[in-house]
Amino acid sequence: MKKQIANWGNYPVIEANEEYFSFPDRLRELILKENGFIPRGNGRCYGDASLAKTTISTLKFDKILSFDRQAGIFECQSGLTLDRILDVIVPSGWFLPVTPGTKFITVGGAVASDVHGKNHHIDGSFSNHVLEMDIVLASGETISCTPGIHGDLFEATCGGMGLTGVISRVTFRLKPIETSFIRQKQVKAGNLEELIRLFEEYREYTYSVAWIDCLKKGPHFGRSILMLGEHAGVKELDPKRQNDPLQLPKKKQVNFPFNLPSWVLNPFSVRAFNFLFYSKNFKKEINNVIGYEPFFYPLDAILHWNRGYGKKGFVQYQFVLPLESKRGLVEILHRISDKGLGSFLAVLKVFGKQESIISFPKEGYTLALDFPVKPGLLEFLDELDRIVLQYGGRLYMSKDARMKPEILQHGYPDLEKFKDIVRKYNPDEKIRSIQSDRLLLTTN
Amino acid sequence: MATILILGATSDIGMTIARKFASGKFDILLAARKPEQLQPLESDIHIRYGVNCRSVAFDALQYGSHSEFFSSLQPKPDISICVFGILDDEEQAFNDWHLTERMIHTNYTGGVSILNVIAKYYIARKKGTIIGISSVAGDRGRASKLIYASAKAAFTTYLAGLRNKCFKDQVHVMTVQPGFVYTKMTENLPLPKLITSTPEEVADLIYKAYLKKKNIIYVKWFWRYIMLIIQCIPEFQFKKMKL
C-alpha cells in the first residue's frame, strides 16, 4: 500500500510502498519479488537513507532468540528496538555496549548506521561488539558472517546503510553493570578552548559529550556544558535504591502533539533556550547519580520531538574533523553563529580511533547540529561541506539528506572498496535507496 | 500457573496476544499450521517473561483432527482463544467457489469445530474461558465483504449461542469484535488512521476484558457505535450504498 513516509527529520517526505514480514520465508519472497527497495527499521535516521519507492520494514521481525545471562551475549532478529532490549537486559545486570542518543532504533539500524555513543573514544562503535550476523542478500540467499567469515560482507554491512542486503539476525556482546544508574558530572566551559581542554582532562571518563551554544559570539564563543558519566556502583547509590540497584525506569513519556509552526524557532527563541540551558547549571560543576534514561536518552521522554521543527522538517548535520583540525571546528562554528541559523542542539564529542571502510567515526571531533529546513539552508550547508572537506573531515550518512556525491567520495577514502563489495552482493542494484541513488552508490 | 492456547498463533494478533498474556505470567501454547515458524517467538517469550511457551501443529480446516489435537495437549489450557481467520479478495472469491469455501470454513466452520471440542471439555470440568475473535464486518452484510462478513456473522452468532450454553457450567465465552487493525490481512487496504488499531492495542484490550470477564468487546470501543449507526440505516437505503 502506498503511503507517505519520512525519516526523523521529516525531510524529505516521499510516497512509498511499505512491506512487512514476520517470518524469513516472507522476507525471501519479498526480496525476490521487489526491485528497487531498501530495508527500513524504525525510521530514526534523519534523512533519506532508508527511503525508497519500496521499503521492507523489519519492525515485525523483532524476536529475542537467545540471551546468555552469564556471558552477556544477546541474539535477536533485526527489527527489535533498543528500548525493548534494555527492558530485558538491565534487570539482569547488562547494558548495551554502545547506544546512540535514542533507544528507539532497531538493532538492524544500529548495524547499518554503525551507530556510536558517548563512549566512542573508549568502546568504539556498535559494530565493534557484533559477533555474528545473518544477511539476506538480493538473491534471497542468507549468509551468516563474522569479522572473519565473509569478512568483506560483514565490514561493508557495518555502516553500509542497508545496501548489502537485509540484516536479519544479530548476535552482540553486552556490557556488565552493577546498577541501572549513572554517576554524572557536568562541567561548564566558558568557551571552546576551555571545552577542548576539559575533554582532554576528562578523557578517562567512559561517557562524555558536550552541548554547545553555537549562537554565542565574542569571548564566550563556544560556551558549553560537558557531560560525563560512569555506570554507578551499588555503593554509590542512595541507601533506598541499593535494595533494587538494577531497577528499570518508570515508563513515562509525553507526546509532542502537533507540528509547531516554523516561525516559533527563530534566532531569539533559540538564543533564549540556549541561555536557559546554560544558566540552569548554576555552579561550575555538578556531580550526581541519575537513571540511565535521562543520561542517555533525554529527548526520548518527548515522543515526536521532531515536530518541534515544524512541518517542513529539519536537517541534522553531523561531521567529524581530525584532531589536528581544531581550527576547522572554530571556522564552522563561526559561520553558524554569523548566519544565525543555529539550532537547539549542537553536540560535540571526541571520537577515538576506528578502522572501518564505510562507518562514519574516525578519530577527531564530531559535531552534530539541527537546522530547520528553510530557503538558503541547503546552499549554506554546501558551504560548510567545503570547509569540512578542506580540513579532512567527513559527514555521517545516517543524518544526511542532501550532500553531493563528491563530498562522500572525498570523505571516505575506502569508498571504491565499499562499492565493489556492494556490487558483489547486490549486483543488480535491487537494493537501493533515494540516498544511494543521490550519492551515486547505486548507478542506473 | 494458568495456560492459554492460541489458535492461529502466526497471525499478527495471535503473536501479540501471546506476548501480552505472557507478560501477565500465563504459560503459552501456540497452535498453528506451521509451528516450526514459531520457534523465535517461543524463545522471545521465554526470555522476556520467564514463562513456558511451546508450539503445536494445528490446522483449522482438518476438522477430523481437532478432537485428537485437543486431547493430546498436556497440560490442558485454562483459556482458549480462537484467532485464525482469512480475508481473500472478495471479487475473486465470488467467481471461485474454492476461495469462497475456504473463507467460510476458515472463518466459521473451523472455529465451530475446534471450539465445540474445547467447550465440551470445559463444560465437563465446569471451568474454563473461550475467547473468539470475530469482526465488526459480521454486524451487517455488504457487497465489499460479501463472504467474509457473512462467515464472521455466523461465527459471532455461534459465540453468542455458546456463551448461553456454557453459562450454567461456569464456562465463560467472550466475543471480540475488532474493527480495522493494521495486520498482514489488511496490509493492502487503505485504512483510516483515526479508527484503526494496532495489534498491540487489540491484545491489550482483550487482556483487560478477559480480566473483567466481559461478554462482548469492540476494539476499539467506538466501533460499537459505528456499527450501531450502520445497522440503523434502513435496508431500502443501505442496498443502494457503496460500502
Contacts between the chains, C-beta under 8 A, distances in Angstrom:
chain1	res1	chain2	res2	distance
A	1	B	187	6.3
A	1	B	188	5.4
A	1	B	189	7.0
A	1	B	190	6.2
A	19	B	187	7.8
A	20	B	184	7.3
A	20	B	187	6.6
A	22	B	10	7.3
A	22	B	12	7.0
A	22	B	15	7.0
A	22	B	184	7.5
A	23	B	10	7.3
A	23	B	37	5.1
A	25	B	37	7.7
A	60	B	12	7.1
A	63	B	40	3.8
A	63	B	41	5.7
A	63	B	43	6.9
A	63	B	44	3.9
A	64	B	43	6.4
A	64	B	44	4.6
A	64	B	47	4.7
A	64	B	48	6.3
A	65	B	40	5.9
A	65	B	43	5.4
A	65	B	44	7.5
A	66	B	43	6.4
A	66	B	47	7.3
A	67	B	47	4.9
A	77	B	40	6.4
A	87	B	48	7.8
A	88	B	47	6.5
A	88	B	48	5.7
